[in-house]
Amino acid sequence: MNIMIAKRPGMMRCSAPARLVEAAVCGAMSLPAGALRTGRGQRRIAFARQLAMYLTHVGFGLTLTEVGACFERDRTTVRHACALVEDRRDQPAFDLAVSALETGLAHLAFGLRLGFVQEAA
């Protein structure tokens, strides 16, 4: 990981959603945890990483630069990943699967946020 990126304020803010998405995508695609953090690797893992970057950007509203830092990639790589996933969303079955992941992540993130608020009160 780039040390300059890790020291940036707010890195934890972007890292938590990325790890949540990473776990969800690994589960959905039957990949071992941490598989997306490997190098270039297999096509299946590369596509899973692209999907995770897309979901982190679109679902949690992180910038391309923030998503890139979380996945140890450049912002242009994240932009490319988002374009690839958007192109595949024209396929009804794929779009349904991505929508299900988006909805599940949104519900989980909202539930976690409520849990943290209730604990603090």
C-alpha positions in Angstrom: 0.0 0.0 0.0 1.2 3.5 -0.8 2.3 5.1 2.6 1.1 8.5 1.5 -2.4 7.2 0.8 -2.6 5.4 4.1 -1.7 8.5 6.1 -4.4 10.6 4.5 -7.2 11.7 6.8 -10.4 9.9 6.0 -8.7 6.8 4.7 -10.7 4.7 7.2 -13.9 6.3 5.9 -13.2 4.9 2.5 -11.6 1.6 3.6 -14.6 0.3 5.6 -17.1 0.4 2.7 -14.5 -1.1 0.4 -13.9 -4.1 2.7 -17.7 -4.6 3.1 -18.1 -4.7 -0.6 -15.1 -6.9 -1.0 -16.5 -9.5 1.4 -19.9 -9.4 -0.3 -18.5 -9.8 -3.8 -16.2 -12.7 -2.7 -19.2 -14.4 -1.1 -21.4 -13.9 -4.1 -18.7 -15.2 -6.5 -17.5 -18.0 -4.2 -14.0 -16.6 -3.9 -11.8 -16.8 -0.8 -11.6 -13.8 1.4 -8.8 -11.5 0.3 -8.7 -12.8 -3.2 -9.3 -9.4 -4.6 -6.1 -8.0 -3.0 -3.9 -10.2 -5.1 -1.9 -9.0 -8.1 -3.3 -9.2 -11.6 -4.2 -12.9 -11.4 -7.1 -14.8 -13.0 -9.8 -13.1 -15.1 -12.5 -14.2 -12.7 -10.7 -12.5 -9.8 -10.0 -9.4 -11.9 -13.6 -9.1 -12.8 -14.7 -9.6 -9.2 -12.3 -6.8 -8.2 -13.8 -4.6 -10.9 -17.3 -5.3 -9.7 -16.2 -4.5 -6.1 -14.7 -1.2 -7.2 -17.8 -0.3 -9.1 -20.1 -1.1 -6.2 -17.8 0.9 -3.8 -17.9 3.9 -6.1 -21.6 3.8 -7.0 -23.1 2.3 -3.8 -21.1 4.3 -1.3 -20.4 7.5 -3.3 -16.6 7.3 -2.9 -14.5 9.1 -5.5 -12.5 7.2 -8.1 -9.3 8.2 -6.3 -10.7 7.0 -2.9 -11.8 3.7 -4.4 -8.4 3.3 -6.1 -6.6 3.9 -2.8 -8.8 1.2 -1.1 -8.0 -1.4 -3.8 -4.4 -0.2 -4.3 -5.2 0.8 -7.9 -5.1 4.0 -9.9 -8.2 6.1 -10.4 -8.1 5.4 -14.1 -8.2 1.7 -13.4 -11.3 2.3 -11.3 -12.9 4.3 -14.1 -12.2 1.5 -16.5 -13.7 -1.0 -14.1 -16.9 1.1 -13.7 -17.2 1.4 -17.5 -16.9 -2.4 -17.9 -19.5 -3.1 -15.3 -21.9 -0.5 -16.7 -21.6 -2.0 -20.1 -22.5 -5.5 -18.8 -25.5 -4.1 -16.9 -27.4 -4.2 -20.3 -27.6 -8.0 -19.7 -30.8 -8.6 -17.6 -29.4 -11.4 -15.5 -26.2 -9.6 -14.7 -28.1 -6.4 -13.9 -30.4 -8.3 -11.5 -27.4 -9.8 -9.7 -25.7 -6.4 -9.4 -28.9 -4.8 -8.2 -29.3 -7.5 -5.6 -25.7 -6.8 -4.3 -26.4 -3.1 -4.3 -29.6 -3.5 -2.3 -28.0 -6.0 0.2 -25.0 -3.7 0.8 -27.3 -0.7 1.3 -29.4 -2.5 3.8 -26.3 -3.8 5.6 -24.6 -0.5 5.7 -27.8 1.2 6.9 -28.2 -1.4 9.6 -24.6 -1.0 10.8 -25.0 2.7 10.9 -28.1 2.4 13.0 -26.3 0.0 15.3 -23.4 2.4 15.8 -25.8 5.3 16.5 -27.8 3.2 19.1 -24.6 2.2 20.9 -23.4 5.8 21.1 -26.7 7.0 22.6 
